[in-house]
């Protein structure tokens, strides 16, 4: 696939230089989201990040939120994938799959039951993600109000033997 080394950092360990590098790649990849011109996260800080560098610049990135969600019958610990991006000059080289595989392996080792993201099936289905049709309760990060709806780009990846539940999924916070 490639010989790039995937690097890991706890978000709590991000210093000013790394913060600036993250803002740079995120603002390039998500040019339609001006929030990334000033901060390294969309709605809330993730706990973990994986990234690729080329000439001391980040060219690929994925963030992971440890999330405790509620179903109608139980609580589940999942990995919420966010801010997945690859610099336009480095796309088509398998970097998204590479970065996601590191986040998935970490999630498995740490007992997460599923990996979840909100994205395009054309991008993420090749990494094992499938759409779900659950009603999802989440906190709207703009209005501050709780919403309950089916989100068409909600996707999960099975990373354990547990079957994805039917019914309402409460994210206990914003989407990621």
Backbone as CSV, one residue per row, in Angstrom:
resi,resn,N_x,N_y,N_z,CA_x,CA_y,CA_z,C_x,C_y,C_z
1,UNK,0.835,-1.192,0.000,0.000,0.000,0.000,0.875,1.250,0.000
2,UNK,1.670,1.419,1.035,2.582,2.554,1.125,3.532,2.296,2.281
3,UNK,4.536,3.138,2.399,5.520,2.938,3.456,5.489,4.076,4.469
4,UNK,4.406,4.806,4.510,4.305,5.909,5.450,4.042,5.388,6.861
5,UNK,4.695,6.012,7.815,4.514,5.647,9.212,3.357,6.440,9.813
6,UNK,2.396,5.713,10.357,1.281,6.351,11.036,1.735,6.713,12.448
7,UNK,1.513,7.957,12.819,1.890,8.439,14.145,0.634,8.621,14.986
8,UNK,0.799,8.459,16.284,-0.305,8.543,17.248,-0.014,9.649,18.244
9,UNK,-1.059,10.376,18.642,-0.911,11.363,19.707,-2.219,11.456,20.487
10,UNK,-2.082,11.550,21.790,-3.235,11.886,22.628,-3.554,13.355,22.372
11,UNK,-4.818,13.669,22.242,-5.147,15.074,22.015,-4.647,15.937,23.169
12,UNK,-4.635,15.414,24.377,-4.152,16.158,25.540,-2.675,16.538,25.411
13,UNK,-1.934,15.845,24.542,-0.511,16.121,24.342,-0.230,17.033,23.150
14,UNK,-1.265,17.527,22.504,-1.071,18.406,21.345,-0.513,19.746,21.831
15,UNK,0.675,20.107,21.309,1.277,21.397,21.650,0.916,22.442,20.585
16,UNK,1.451,23.636,20.719,1.099,24.724,19.799,1.485,24.380,18.362
17,UNK,2.672,23.825,18.167,3.106,23.475,16.812,2.182,22.422,16.190
18,UNK,1.870,21.380,16.944,0.982,20.336,16.428,-0.421,20.893,16.208
19,UNK,-0.893,21.725,17.109,-2.198,22.356,16.942,-2.256,23.100,15.604
20,UNK,-1.213,23.863,15.301,-1.179,24.618,14.056,-1.149,23.697,12.840
21,UNK,-0.424,22.595,12.922,-0.390,21.625,11.822,-1.763,20.984,11.612
22,UNK,-2.442,20.669,12.703,-3.780,20.079,12.595,-4.770,21.076,11.999
23,UNK,-4.716,22.303,12.455,-5.595,23.330,11.895,-5.328,23.496,10.404
24,UNK,-4.062,23.443,10.009,-3.727,23.607,8.589,-4.338,22.494,7.736
25,UNK,-4.133,21.236,8.108,-4.673,20.142,7.288,-6.196,20.123,7.320
26,UNK,-6.782,20.347,8.470,-8.244,20.327,8.573,-8.876,21.475,7.789
27,UNK,-8.259,22.655,7.813,-8.821,23.786,7.062,-8.679,23.586,5.562
28,UNK,-7.658,22.863,5.118,-7.513,22.539,3.694,-8.558,21.506,3.283
29,UNK,-8.658,20.440,4.055,-9.554,19.340,3.700,-11.022,19.678,3.893
30,UNK,-11.324,20.516,4.858,-12.707,20.901,5.137,-12.869,22.404,4.923
31,UNK,-12.536,22.853,3.725,-12.567,24.286,3.409,-13.961,24.890,3.582
32,UNK,-14.997,24.035,3.508,-16.374,24.523,3.660,-16.788,24.669,5.126
33,UNK,-15.891,24.344,6.041,-16.187,24.455,7.477,-15.209,25.450,8.110
34,UNK,-15.570,26.730,8.175,-14.647,27.754,8.675,-14.178,27.535,10.116
35,UNK,-14.870,26.703,10.869,-14.448,26.427,12.251,-13.007,25.901,12.298
36,UNK,-12.602,25.178,11.232,-11.254,24.603,11.205,-10.166,25.640,10.928
37,UNK,-10.542,26.863,10.636,-9.538,27.926,10.506,-9.012,28.364,11.860
38,UNK,-9.725,27.969,12.939,-9.305,28.432,14.259,-9.199,27.327,15.309
39,UNK,-9.729,26.126,15.020,-9.612,25.045,16.009,-9.447,23.697,15.322
40,UNK,-8.909,22.721,16.066,-8.553,21.412,15.524,-9.648,20.358,15.671
41,UNK,-10.841,20.768,15.958,-11.955,19.832,16.114,-13.226,20.519,15.637
42,UNK,-14.224,19.707,15.288,-15.458,20.265,14.765,-16.429,20.611,15.887
43,UNK,-16.810,19.600,16.684,-17.824,19.825,17.720,-17.286,19.638,19.132
44,UNK,-16.413,18.679,19.331,-15.796,18.475,20.642,-14.443,17.802,20.447
45,UNK,-13.546,18.048,21.389,-12.208,17.475,21.277,-12.258,15.949,21.374
46,UNK,-11.567,15.272,20.462,-11.438,13.819,20.581,-10.348,13.499,21.599
47,UNK,-10.278,12.250,22.008,-9.206,11.858,22.923,-7.934,11.440,22.179
48,UNK,-8.093,10.908,20.959,-6.973,10.288,20.251,-6.904,10.746,18.804
49,UNK,-5.673,10.750,18.261,-5.460,11.123,16.861,-4.356,10.261,16.244
50,UNK,-4.536,9.959,14.960,-3.505,9.314,14.157,-3.271,10.204,12.954
51,UNK,-2.013,10.271,12.505,-1.723,11.148,11.384,-0.515,10.654,10.599
52,UNK,-0.400,11.168,9.389,0.735,10.905,8.500,1.388,12.239,8.192
53,UNK,2.715,12.236,8.108,3.444,13.456,7.771,4.267,13.255,6.507
54,UNK,4.478,14.343,5.808,5.363,14.393,4.660,6.049,15.753,4.711
55,UNK,7.375,15.770,4.759,8.130,17.027,4.859,7.648,17.897,6.021
56,UNK,7.436,17.247,7.164,7.035,17.915,8.411,5.647,18.556,8.353
57,UNK,4.835,18.183,7.359,3.450,18.644,7.287,2.528,17.439,7.396
58,UNK,1.418,17.602,8.077,0.441,16.517,8.171,-0.277,16.409,6.829
59,UNK,-0.306,15.177,6.290,-0.981,14.955,5.007,-2.219,14.063,5.153
60,UNK,-2.389,13.451,6.328,-3.555,12.624,6.588,-3.840,12.582,8.074
61,UNK,-5.119,12.405,8.417,-5.490,12.498,9.828,-6.797,11.759,10.086
62,UNK,-6.908,11.175,11.269,-8.173,10.651,11.773,-8.199,10.864,13.287
63,UNK,-9.355,11.241,13.796,-9.546,11.434,15.236,-10.494,10.358,15.757
64,UNK,-10.366,10.041,17.048,-11.221,9.037,17.671,-11.733,9.556,19.009
65,UNK,-13.050,9.493,19.154,-13.708,9.834,20.409,-14.102,8.534,21.103
66,UNK,-13.783,8.414,22.380,-14.331,7.315,23.179,-15.708,7.772,23.628
67,UNK,-16.738,7.039,23.201,-18.110,7.443,23.477,-18.865,6.333,24.191
68,UNK,-19.595,6.698,25.224,-20.530,5.769,25.849,-21.915,6.153,25.358
69,UNK,-22.512,5.246,24.586,-23.835,5.507,24.037,-24.855,4.615,24.730
70,UNK,-26.111,5.029,24.660,-27.187,4.229,25.243,-28.074,3.697,24.129
71,UNK,-28.470,2.440,24.279,-29.498,1.868,23.425,-30.746,1.761,24.293
72,UNK,-31.777,1.143,23.767,-32.997,0.991,24.567,-32.818,0.013,25.717
73,UNK,-31.757,-0.823,25.648,-31.583,-1.851,26.669,-30.229,-1.831,27.376
74,UNK,-29.241,-1.136,26.849,-27.908,-1.217,27.433,-27.061,-0.004,27.081
75,UNK,-25.855,0.032,27.634,-24.850,1.034,27.281,-23.746,0.333,26.494
76,UNK,-23.186,1.030,25.537,-22.086,0.490,24.734,-20.955,1.508,24.676
77,UNK,-19.734,1.012,24.703,-18.571,1.871,24.476,-18.192,1.720,23.009
78,UNK,-18.196,2.832,22.298,-17.850,2.808,20.885,-16.733,3.809,20.602
79,UNK,-16.119,3.646,19.453,-15.157,4.621,18.956,-15.838,5.498,17.925
80,UNK,-15.915,6.773,18.199,-16.506,7.721,17.260,-15.418,8.317,16.381
81,UNK,-15.437,7.977,15.116,-14.431,8.441,14.164,-14.806,9.833,13.664
82,UNK,-13.831,10.733,13.607,-14.096,12.111,13.176,-12.888,12.693,12.455
83,UNK,-13.139,13.780,11.755,-12.092,14.559,11.099,-11.144,13.694,10.262
84,UNK,-11.727,12.775,9.504,-10.936,11.928,8.603,-10.606,12.752,7.367
85,UNK,-9.330,12.880,7.073,-8.967,13.662,5.894,-7.587,13.305,5.378
86,UNK,-7.415,13.531,4.091,-6.125,13.389,3.427,-5.954,14.607,2.525
87,UNK,-4.786,15.196,2.564,-4.493,16.362,1.726,-4.796,16.025,0.269
88,UNK,-5.413,16.939,-0.469,-5.776,16.663,-1.867,-4.621,16.149,-2.732
89,UNK,-3.402,16.581,-2.457,-2.249,16.128,-3.252,-1.836,14.692,-2.944
90,UNK,-2.421,14.088,-1.910,-1.999,12.743,-1.478,-3.152,11.745,-1.451
91,UNK,-4.244,12.081,-2.092,-5.400,11.183,-2.102,-5.210,10.046,-3.092
92,UNK,-6.004,8.997,-2.903,-5.963,7.858,-3.810,-4.817,6.900,-3.546
93,UNK,-4.192,6.996,-2.392,-3.038,6.154,-2.050,-3.337,5.195,-0.907
94,UNK,-4.599,5.106,-0.499,-4.969,4.199,0.576,-4.748,4.742,1.976
95,UNK,-4.511,6.036,2.103,-4.209,6.607,3.413,-5.404,6.594,4.362
96,UNK,-6.615,6.783,3.849,-7.792,6.734,4.724,-7.907,5.347,5.343
97,UNK,-7.794,4.293,4.518,-7.858,2.923,5.037,-6.756,2.659,6.056
98,UNK,-5.559,3.137,5.758,-4.428,2.944,6.664,-4.683,3.601,8.020
99,UNK,-5.099,4.848,7.998,-5.372,5.566,9.249,-6.521,4.925,10.022
100,UNK,-7.594,4.573,9.310,-8.731,3.932,9.977,-8.333,2.604,10.604
101,UNK,-7.468,1.845,9.942,-7.062,0.549,10.503,-6.361,0.730,11.845
102,UNK,-5.595,1.790,11.992,-4.943,2.059,13.277,-5.970,2.412,14.348
103,UNK,-6.956,3.227,13.988,-8.013,3.579,14.942,-8.839,2.348,15.312
104,UNK,-9.113,1.491,14.335,-9.881,0.258,14.607,-9.104,-0.675,15.529
105,UNK,-7.815,-0.876,15.250,-6.996,-1.759,16.102,-6.943,-1.241,17.534
106,UNK,-6.794,0.055,17.699,-6.796,0.666,19.028,-8.140,0.416,19.715
107,UNK,-9.219,0.607,18.973,-10.565,0.420,19.530,-10.769,-1.017,19.991
108,UNK,-10.337,-1.960,19.197,-10.468,-3.380,19.561,-9.668,-3.676,20.822
109,UNK,-8.417,-3.224,20.855,-7.547,-3.467,22.016,-8.108,-2.851,23.294
110,UNK,-8.886,-1.781,23.149,-9.409,-1.082,24.316,-10.861,-1.418,24.622
111,UNK,-11.366,-2.480,23.998,-12.682,-2.996,24.345,-13.880,-2.248,23.798
112,UNK,-13.668,-1.415,22.791,-14.806,-0.737,22.172,-15.602,-1.783,21.394
113,UNK,-16.904,-1.618,21.337,-17.773,-2.612,20.729,-17.988,-2.346,19.238
114,UNK,-18.061,-1.081,18.843,-18.264,-0.687,17.455,-17.421,0.533,17.151
115,UNK,-17.220,0.755,15.878,-16.668,2.003,15.392,-17.804,2.681,14.634
116,UNK,-17.977,3.969,14.854,-19.088,4.688,14.239,-18.586,5.994,13.652
117,UNK,-19.161,6.369,12.529,-18.847,7.651,11.920,-20.045,8.152,11.137
118,UNK,-19.943,9.367,10.693,-20.970,9.982,9.853,-20.260,10.374,8.569
119,UNK,-20.572,9.657,7.477,-19.829,9.905,6.250,-20.459,9.276,5.023
120,UNK,-19.699,9.309,3.954,-20.110,8.868,2.624,-19.830,7.371,2.451
121,UNK,-20.864,6.620,2.097,-20.679,5.171,1.895,-19.653,4.887,0.800
122,UNK,-19.539,5.759,-0.192,-18.558,5.553,-1.257,-17.128,5.598,-0.733
123,UNK,-16.919,6.301,0.352,-15.583,6.411,0.944,-15.354,5.314,1.983
124,UNK,-16.340,5.055,2.836,-16.102,4.236,4.019,-16.546,2.781,3.917
125,UNK,-17.351,2.422,2.947,-17.794,1.024,2.845,-16.617,0.091,2.570
126,UNK,-15.608,0.552,1.861,-14.448,-0.297,1.582,-13.612,-0.570,2.829
127,UNK,-13.855,0.183,3.896,-13.183,-0.070,5.180,-14.084,-0.829,6.141
128,UNK,-15.197,-1.360,5.626,-16.071,-2.195,6.440,-17.252,-1.486,7.080
129,UNK,-17.483,-0.233,6.760,-18.599,0.501,7.336,-19.878,0.247,6.558
130,UNK,-20.982,0.206,7.307,-22.299,0.050,6.686,-23.253,1.047,7.313
131,UNK,-24.212,1.499,6.526,-25.176,2.471,7.031,-26.120,1.804,8.024
132,UNK,-26.631,2.605,8.917,-27.622,2.134,9.886,-28.875,2.978,9.734
133,UNK,-30.000,2.425,10.144,-31.254,3.171,10.029,-31.900,3.437,11.389
134,UNK,-31.098,3.373,12.430,-31.605,3.680,13.770,-31.992,5.147,13.882
135,UNK,-32.954,5.410,14.738,-33.217,6.779,15.152,-32.116,7.136,16.149
136,UNK,-31.553,8.326,15.995,-30.416,8.737,16.814,-30.772,10.002,17.583
137,UNK,-30.504,9.972,18.879,-30.679,11.154,19.727,-29.296,11.768,19.932
138,UNK,-29.197,13.066,19.649,-27.915,13.746,19.775,-28.133,15.209,20.137
139,UNK,-27.091,15.808,20.655,-27.127,17.218,21.027,-26.689,18.047,19.822
140,UNK,-27.566,18.938,19.367,-27.210,19.830,18.269,-26.207,20.848,18.809
141,UNK,-24.997,20.841,18.272,-23.928,21.675,18.825,-24.146,23.165,18.557
142,UNK,-25.034,23.504,17.644,-25.297,24.915,17.344,-26.427,25.461,18.222
143,UNK,-27.558,24.765,18.217,-28.721,25.249,18.974,-28.659,24.866,20.452
144,UNK,-27.890,23.819,20.772,-27.864,23.331,22.147,-29.070,22.486,22.505
145,UNK,-29.892,22.174,21.511,-31.096,21.378,21.744,-30.857,19.927,21.366
146,UNK,-31.572,19.029,22.044,-31.512,17.608,21.717,-32.403,17.343,20.508
147,UNK,-31.893,16.542,19.580,-32.653,16.162,18.393,-32.750,14.652,18.332
148,UNK,-33.834,14.165,17.748,-34.049,12.733,17.575,-34.480,12.535,16.129
149,UNK,-33.636,11.841,15.360,-33.927,11.638,13.940,-33.048,10.529,13.359
150,UNK,-33.429,10.072,12.194,-32.575,9.156,11.440,-31.577,10.017,10.684
151,UNK,-30.296,9.715,10.813,-29.240,10.459,10.127,-28.732,9.576,8.994
152,UNK,-28.965,10.009,7.764,-28.712,9.148,6.605,-27.245,8.761,6.417
153,UNK,-26.310,9.533,6.934,-24.906,9.184,6.752,-24.274,8.539,7.993
154,UNK,-25.107,8.075,8.937,-24.608,7.348,10.111,-24.175,5.954,9.668
155,UNK,-22.959,5.582,10.029,-22.390,4.294,9.631,-21.677,3.649,10.813
156,UNK,-21.673,2.324,10.823,-20.942,1.593,11.858,-20.083,0.516,11.216
157,UNK,-19.060,0.120,11.962,-18.217,-1.009,11.592,-18.210,-1.948,12.785
158,UNK,-18.513,-3.216,12.516,-18.440,-4.227,13.574,-16.978,-4.483,13.905
159,UNK,-16.604,-4.326,15.169,-15.236,-4.639,15.598,-15.245,-5.605,16.780
160,UNK,-16.416,-6.180,17.042,-16.569,-7.171,18.114,-17.613,-8.185,17.654
161,UNK,-17.938,-9.118,18.521,-18.958,-10.122,18.198,-20.371,-9.652,18.538
162,UNK,-20.499,-8.453,19.082,-21.794,-7.929,19.470,-22.551,-7.470,18.226
163,UNK,-23.838,-7.786,18.178,-24.674,-7.360,17.052,-25.170,-5.935,17.293
164,UNK,-25.127,-5.103,16.240,-25.606,-3.717,16.356,-27.069,-3.729,16.763
165,UNK,-27.449,-2.961,17.772,-28.830,-2.977,18.273,-29.805,-2.270,17.337
166,UNK,-31.048,-2.673,17.430,-32.111,-1.940,16.739,-32.641,-0.885,17.699
167,UNK,-33.480,-0.012,17.194,-34.098,0.990,18.052,-33.265,2.236,18.230
168,UNK,-33.676,3.036,19.200,-33.065,4.337,19.460,-31.621,4.207,19.940
169,UNK,-30.757,5.053,19.406,-29.371,5.174,19.845,-29.201,6.584,20.408
170,UNK,-28.800,6.692,21.663,-28.567,7.982,22.300,-27.061,8.209,22.357
171,UNK,-26.578,9.200,21.608,-25.146,9.485,21.586,-24.660,10.196,22.841
172,UNK,-25.575,10.651,23.691,-25.208,11.347,24.932,-24.320,12.569,24.667
173,UNK,-24.520,13.188,23.528,-23.746,14.361,23.149,-23.905,14.603,21.663
174,UNK,-23.032,15.429,21.101,-23.156,15.743,19.672,-22.683,14.586,18.791
175,UNK,-23.049,14.662,17.518,-22.460,13.739,16.553,-20.977,14.084,16.468
176,UNK,-20.213,13.224,15.854,-18.758,13.441,15.803,-18.259,13.363,14.392
